[in-house]
Amino acid sequence: MTDAPLTDDREPARVVAEMIDHVLRLAATWTAWDGRPVPSGDRIYTPHKAIRRVADHLVDHLAEIEDRLAGRVPLPDHWHASMITTAADLAPFTEHDLDEARSRLTRLARIWTARLEALTPDQLDHSPGEGWTLRQVAFHLGGSCTTPTRWATCPADIRRHAQWRCSPFGALGADTGQRVSGVRCVLSRS
């Protein structure tokens, strides 16, 4: 296990839910993706890969804490994570895909909220088994998509990585471009 995540006085359930909200705000821009994977180091990223990785990360740690609370040893980590890019990762990211991502991640947020809110402060800070405390696990999840260096789990706003010019609604005219989460985007003609 790597260095323990820093925690603060925020409720762990809120930390996880805010990360998921952040991902979904970004995902609202991904329907503007031009189909080209975004390279970062020795890996590439796409909208579908980001959603897959966020969901897998949430499921992996949820299984870990459920095992630990039940007195079981968690399964070893055999995820390929962002090291692989599947054919499904390369598919276009449509409004339907965004709707599916919202449904999937919103449900995972509810499950995490219910689990974390059911724990006492003592259970959060003195967790059974080996590894981080359950509070630290929540903060680890919360930090996994909120910094620019975390592309392995969650790519940034696609508008910064595609040939799209974006501005607040109204600035580009009523009939131009595609509306994306409070922003209007048009394909750059340059």
N, C-alpha and C positions, 0 to 999 in steps of 0.2 A: 504494500500500500504506500502511496506517495505521501508527501507532507499533508498533515491534517488541514482541512479548509478552515479559514477564519470564520467565526460566527459573531453575531451581534444580538441586540435585544429584539429583533423582529421575530415574529412567530414563524416557525419552520414551514408550516403549511402555506403561509403567505409568500414565503420565499420561492417555493416550488411553483405556486400558482402564477406569480409574477413572471417567472422565467417562461412558462408556457404562454402567457399572454404576449410576452415579448416575441416569442417565436411566431405566434399567429399574426402579429402585426407585420413582421417581416414577410411571412408567407403570403400575405395579401399583395405583395409586390412581385411575387414570383411568377404570376401568370404572364408577366411581361418578359419572361426569360426567352432569350433568343435561341436556345437549344445547344449552345456551346458550353461544355463543362468549364468551370472556373478552376484553374490550377492554383495550388498552394503547396509549395515544397514538392514532395514526391507524390502528392495525392491530387485528385480532382474532386470537385463538388458540384452537385446539382440540387435543384429543389426537392426531388423525390428522395435523394440520398439524405438530405438534411432531415426531412420528416421521419424517414426510417430510423436514422440515428437518434433523434430525440426520443422517439417512442421506445426504441430498444433500450436506451439508457434509463428511461423511467421504469420500464418493466424489469430490467436487470437489478436495479437497486431496490425496487419493491419486493422482488423475490428474495433478495438478500435480507432485508429487514424482517420479512415474514418468517423466513427460516430461523433467523437469530432469535426472534421473539418466541418461537416455538421450541427453542432449544436444539435446533438442527444446525448442522454445518452447511453453509450456503454452497450451492453448486460452484465449481470452479468456472472462471471466466474463459469461455471459448469463442466469444464474439470475434468476428473479423473486423468489426467497427468500420472505420472509414478507409481501411487498407484496400478494400475491394469496392468496385463499382459494378453493380449488376445491370443487366439489360433494362430492367424496370427502372433503375435510377436514371437512365438516359431518356426516358419517355417525356414528351411534352407535359408541362404542368398546367392543367386547365382549371377553370372555375370549379368543375366537378371534383377535381383532385383537391382543391382548396377546401371545398365543403367537407370532403372525407377527412382531410387532415384536421379541420376544426372539430368534427365529431369525435375523432379518435383522441386527440390531445385534450379536448375539454373533458371527456370522460376520465382520462388518466389523471387530470388535475383534480377531479372530484374524488377519485379513489385515494389519491395521495392526501388530500385535505382530510378526508374521513379518517384515514389511518393515523396521520400525525396529530390531529386534534384529539384522538382517543388516548394518546399517550400522556402520562404525567411528566412534569419537568424532570423528575428523577429518572424515568425511563428514557427520556430524550438524552440526558447527560451521563447516565451510567448504564450503557447498553450491554446486553448480554453478548457473549461470543467475542471473537476477535475482530478488530477493525475499528473504524471511526465510530464515534457515538452516532446515534440516530439523528441528532441535531446536526452534526457535521455532514452526514450523508445528505440531508436536505439542503444544506448550504452549498455543498459540492454540486448538487443538481442545479441549484439556483445560479451558480456562477458559470455553468457550463455553456451558456449561450449569450452571455451579456458582455463579453469583451471581444475585441477584434481578433485576438489571437486564438479564439476557440472555433475556428473553421471546422475542426475535426468533428464537432457535434452539430454546429449550426452556422451556415453561411450568413453573410451579412445581407443588408438590403440589396437586392438584385439590381436596383437602379444604379448602383455605383459600379457594377461589373458588366453591364450590357450597353448596347448602343441606343440607350433611351435617354431622352431629355425630359426631366420631370419638374413640375412646379405646382403650387397650390391650385385648387380648382379655380376656374375663371380666367386665369392668367393666359391660357392658350386658346381661349375661345370656346364657345358652348358645343361646337360640333367636331372638335378635333381630339384625336387620341383616345386613350382608354383610361377610365377612372380606376384608380388603385388606392384604396384606403386613405381618402382625403387628399390625394395627389392625382394630378392628371399627367399621363406619360404619353409621349409620341416618339416614334422611331426617328432617330436623328437622320437627317438627309445629307449629312456631311460625308 
